[in-house]
């Protein structure tokens, strides 16, 4: 994680809950337009292991 991302997350943590929700909605809107490569089976397993 880059320093810029860490700084943004730190600023996010200091926002009110309402502001955090506003930011999250906008990030999700923008992320819909990103071109993500398909996940491999290995990637899916690793992500599942992290969650569970």
N, C-alpha and C positions, 0 to 999 in steps of 0.2 A: 504494500500500500504506500502510495507516495505521500510526501509531506503535505501537499495541497489537499489531498483527500482526507488525511487525518485532521487538518485544520478545519475543513468544511464540516466534518462529522462533529468536531468539538463545538463549532458554532451552532450546529443543528441541536445538540444536546442542551444548549442554553436558551433555545426558543420556547415559547409557550406551546402547549399541546395543540392549540388551534393553528399556530404557525407551522408546527411540524407536519400536521395533516395537509396543510396547503402545499408545502414543499414536496411531500411524498406524492401527492396527486400529480403535481407538475412533472416530477421526475418520471413517474409511470407513463404519463402522456408522451414524454419525449423518448422514453426507452422503447415504446412501441414502434418507432420509426428506425431503430437501429437494426442493422443487418447482422444478426448473430449466426455463427456457423452451427450446424447441427451437432448435438452432443453425441459422443461415442458411448457405447455400452459401459466402458470403463469410467468415463466421466459421470454417468448416471449412478453407477454403483458407489463411487467415491462421495458424491453429493448425498446419496441416501445414507451412507454410513455416518456422515457428519451430522445429519439431522437426527438419526436414531441412535 
